[in-house]
């Protein structure tokens, strides 16, 4: 697909025409400098792609006609990242890179050692995070815009999630993550069935408190680790997602 991809909300589609407004219109007309009758790709929040032609460019909007619709391609394994809240730049990087790696859902988690305060700022943060993931979706030519949930406390996360496989990224407990992934990617005789969905829970910069880790493991999670080296939270998150994406979704 062309790199000229623009996001639209599903409810902005009216039969075979669509109106592009706001930031996406400004990007099309002033940054990408798309001309009349040029063809571009659109994608919506449900992962559907549309080939469209520019019919009219006004000051505040662009009118397009839909030429072709391509249904979304579902990943084999739906990946959810539950990431303990990190400082702004680190969290931004995780959002961007995890989007590129094909994560379906991102859940910021409040833990005992979370240092980020979000009182009164959550709406601004959510808007910023959505902008980052939208940009990363376009850049990586993904079909699916990841869903970002509002931050939740750790115990609420544990109670609410029902992914088929739930992995706790630990510094020194459990199997190596690569061993679990290889078991599902080997010969047909040895191969395990891939899970329909997987949740990866990654801790804060200071790591998990012992009581937290024990609580998580007593409530349906299995511990996995990435080896003997101690990695930063953001490095560990992206390393684990890259491995899962490589073995289970490529």
C-alpha positions as CSV (number, residue, x, y, z in Angstrom):
1,X,0.0,0.0,0.0
2,X,1.0,3.6,-0.6
3,X,2.4,5.5,2.4
4,X,-0.4,8.0,1.9
5,X,-2.7,6.6,4.5
6,X,-5.3,8.5,6.5
7,X,-7.5,7.7,9.5
8,X,-11.3,8.0,9.4
9,X,-13.9,7.2,11.9
10,X,-16.3,4.4,10.8
11,X,-19.3,6.6,11.4
12,X,-18.0,9.3,9.0
13,X,-18.6,7.0,6.0
14,X,-21.7,7.7,4.1
15,X,-22.4,5.2,1.3
16,X,-19.5,5.6,-1.1
17,X,-18.3,9.1,0.0
18,X,-16.3,10.4,3.0
19,X,-15.3,13.7,4.3
20,X,-11.9,14.1,5.8
21,X,-11.6,16.9,8.4
22,X,-9.4,18.2,11.2
23,X,-5.8,16.9,11.5
24,X,-6.2,14.3,8.8
25,X,-7.4,16.9,6.3
26,X,-4.5,19.2,7.2
27,X,-2.0,16.4,6.8
28,X,-3.5,15.5,3.4
29,X,-3.7,19.0,2.0
30,X,-0.7,20.8,3.6
31,X,1.9,18.0,4.4
32,X,1.3,15.3,1.9
33,X,0.1,17.8,-0.6
34,X,-2.3,15.4,-2.3
35,X,-3.9,16.7,-5.4
36,X,-7.4,16.3,-7.0
37,X,-8.1,12.9,-8.5
38,X,-5.2,11.3,-6.6
39,X,-5.8,7.9,-5.0
40,X,-5.1,7.3,-1.3
41,X,-5.7,4.7,1.3
42,X,-8.0,5.2,4.3
43,X,-8.3,3.0,7.4
44,X,-10.8,3.0,10.3
45,X,-10.8,2.0,13.9
46,X,-12.1,-1.5,13.1
47,X,-9.1,-2.3,10.7
48,X,-10.9,-1.9,7.4
49,X,-9.0,-0.3,4.5
50,X,-10.5,1.8,1.7
51,X,-9.0,2.8,-1.6
52,X,-10.3,6.3,-2.2
53,X,-10.0,9.1,-4.8
54,X,-9.8,12.8,-3.9
55,X,-12.8,14.6,-5.4
56,X,-12.7,18.1,-3.7
57,X,-10.3,19.9,-1.4
58,X,-11.7,22.9,0.6
59,X,-10.1,24.9,3.3
60,X,-11.5,22.8,6.1
61,X,-12.2,19.4,4.5
62,X,-11.5,17.0,1.8
63,X,-14.2,15.0,0.0
64,X,-13.3,11.6,-1.3
65,X,-15.1,8.8,-3.1
66,X,-14.6,5.2,-2.0
67,X,-13.3,3.0,-4.9
68,X,-12.6,-0.3,-3.0
69,X,-13.1,-1.8,0.4
70,X,-10.7,-4.3,1.9
71,X,-11.9,-6.2,5.0
72,X,-9.6,-6.3,8.0
73,X,-7.1,-9.2,8.4
74,X,-7.3,-10.5,12.0
75,X,-4.0,-11.5,13.6
76,X,-3.7,-15.1,14.6
77,X,-3.2,-14.2,18.2
78,X,-4.7,-11.1,19.8
79,X,-1.9,-9.5,21.9
80,X,-2.8,-7.2,24.9
81,X,0.0,-5.3,26.6
82,X,-0.7,-4.3,30.3
83,X,2.1,-1.9,31.0
84,X,2.7,-0.3,34.4
85,X,2.6,3.4,33.9
86,X,6.0,4.9,33.1
87,X,7.3,8.4,32.8
88,X,6.0,10.3,29.8
89,X,8.8,9.7,27.2
90,X,9.1,6.1,28.0
91,X,5.4,5.5,27.9
92,X,5.2,7.3,24.6
93,X,7.9,5.1,23.1
94,X,6.1,1.9,24.3
95,X,2.9,3.1,22.7
96,X,4.5,3.8,19.4
97,X,6.6,0.7,19.2
98,X,4.0,-1.7,20.5
99,X,1.6,-0.4,17.8
100,X,4.2,-1.2,15.2
101,X,4.6,-4.7,16.7
102,X,0.9,-5.4,16.2
103,X,-0.6,-5.1,19.7
104,X,-4.4,-5.1,19.7
105,X,-5.0,-3.6,23.2
106,X,-2.9,-1.4,25.5
107,X,-3.7,-1.1,29.2
108,X,-1.8,1.3,31.4
109,X,-1.6,-0.1,34.9
110,X,-1.2,1.6,38.3
111,X,1.1,-0.4,40.6
112,X,2.6,0.1,44.1
113,X,5.8,1.6,42.6
114,X,4.2,3.7,39.9
115,X,5.6,7.2,40.2
116,X,3.5,8.9,37.5
117,X,0.6,10.9,38.8
118,X,-2.4,11.2,36.5
119,X,-4.9,13.1,38.6
120,X,-6.9,15.5,36.5
121,X,-4.7,14.8,33.4
122,X,-6.1,11.5,32.1
123,X,-8.2,13.0,29.2
124,X,-5.2,14.9,27.9
125,X,-3.0,11.8,28.3
126,X,-5.5,9.6,26.5
127,X,-5.8,12.0,23.6
128,X,-2.0,12.2,23.3
129,X,-1.6,8.4,23.5
130,X,-4.3,7.9,20.8
131,X,-2.5,10.4,18.5
132,X,0.8,8.5,19.0
133,X,-0.8,5.1,18.1
134,X,-2.6,6.6,15.2
135,X,0.6,8.0,13.7
136,X,2.4,4.7,14.3
137,X,-0.4,2.7,12.7
138,X,-0.1,4.9,9.6
139,X,3.7,4.7,9.5
140,X,3.8,0.9,9.9
141,X,0.9,0.3,7.5
142,X,-1.0,-1.7,10.0
143,X,-4.7,-2.2,9.5
144,X,-5.7,-2.2,13.1
145,X,-5.6,0.9,15.4
146,X,-4.9,-0.5,18.9
147,X,-7.4,0.1,21.6
148,X,-6.1,2.1,24.5
149,X,-7.9,1.6,27.8
150,X,-8.0,4.1,30.7
151,X,-5.4,3.4,33.4
152,X,-6.5,0.7,36.0
153,X,-5.2,-0.4,39.3
154,X,-3.4,-3.7,39.3
155,X,-6.0,-5.7,41.2
156,X,-8.8,-4.4,39.0
157,X,-6.8,-5.5,35.9
158,X,-6.4,-9.0,37.4
159,X,-10.1,-9.3,38.1
160,X,-11.3,-8.1,34.7
161,X,-9.1,-9.7,32.1
162,X,-9.9,-13.1,30.5
163,X,-7.3,-13.6,27.8
164,X,-6.6,-17.3,27.1
165,X,-3.0,-17.0,28.2
166,X,-1.7,-14.4,30.7
167,X,2.0,-13.9,31.1
168,X,3.7,-12.0,33.9
169,X,7.1,-10.7,32.8
170,X,9.4,-11.4,35.8
171,X,13.0,-10.7,36.4
172,X,13.9,-14.2,37.6
173,X,10.8,-16.5,37.8
174,X,9.2,-18.9,35.4
175,X,10.3,-20.2,32.0
176,X,12.2,-18.3,29.4
177,X,9.6,-16.7,27.1
178,X,11.4,-18.0,24.0
179,X,10.9,-21.6,25.2
180,X,7.1,-21.1,25.5
181,X,7.0,-19.5,22.0
182,X,9.2,-22.2,20.4
183,X,6.9,-24.9,21.8
184,X,4.1,-23.5,19.7
185,X,6.3,-23.0,16.6
186,X,8.1,-26.3,16.3
187,X,7.3,-29.5,14.4
188,X,3.7,-30.6,14.0
189,X,4.3,-33.4,16.5
190,X,5.6,-31.2,19.2
191,X,3.6,-28.1,18.4
192,X,1.0,-26.8,20.9
193,X,-2.1,-24.9,19.6
194,X,-1.7,-21.2,19.6
195,X,-3.8,-19.3,22.1
196,X,-6.6,-17.1,20.7
197,X,-5.4,-14.3,22.9
198,X,-2.5,-13.4,25.2
199,X,-1.9,-10.7,27.8
200,X,1.6,-9.6,28.7
201,X,1.9,-7.8,32.1
202,X,5.0,-5.7,32.5
203,X,6.0,-3.9,35.7
204,X,7.2,-0.4,36.6
205,X,10.7,1.0,36.6
206,X,11.3,-0.2,40.1
207,X,10.0,-3.7,39.5
208,X,7.2,-5.6,41.2
209,X,6.8,-5.7,44.9
210,X,7.0,-9.2,46.3
211,X,3.3,-9.2,47.4
212,X,2.2,-7.9,44.0
213,X,4.0,-10.6,42.1
214,X,2.6,-13.3,44.4
215,X,-0.9,-12.0,44.0
216,X,-0.6,-11.9,40.2
217,X,0.7,-15.5,40.1
218,X,-2.1,-16.7,42.4
219,X,-4.7,-15.3,40.0
220,X,-4.2,-17.1,36.7
221,X,-0.9,-15.6,35.4
222,X,2.3,-17.6,34.6
223,X,5.7,-16.1,35.1
224,X,8.1,-15.8,32.2
225,X,11.4,-14.1,31.9
226,X,13.8,-12.9,29.2
227,X,17.1,-14.2,30.6
228,X,19.7,-13.2,33.2
229,X,20.1,-9.6,32.1
230,X,18.2,-7.0,34.0
231,X,16.3,-4.9,31.4
232,X,14.6,-1.5,31.7
233,X,10.8,-1.7,31.8
234,X,10.4,-0.3,28.3
235,X,13.1,-2.6,26.9
236,X,11.6,-5.7,28.5
237,X,8.1,-4.8,27.2
238,X,9.2,-4.3,23.6
239,X,11.5,-7.3,23.6
240,X,8.7,-9.6,24.8
241,X,6.2,-8.2,22.2
242,X,8.7,-8.6,19.4
243,X,9.2,-12.2,20.3
244,X,5.5,-13.0,20.6
245,X,4.8,-11.1,17.3
246,X,7.6,-13.0,15.5
247,X,6.7,-16.5,16.7
248,X,2.9,-16.3,16.8
249,X,1.8,-13.6,14.3
250,X,4.2,-13.6,11.4
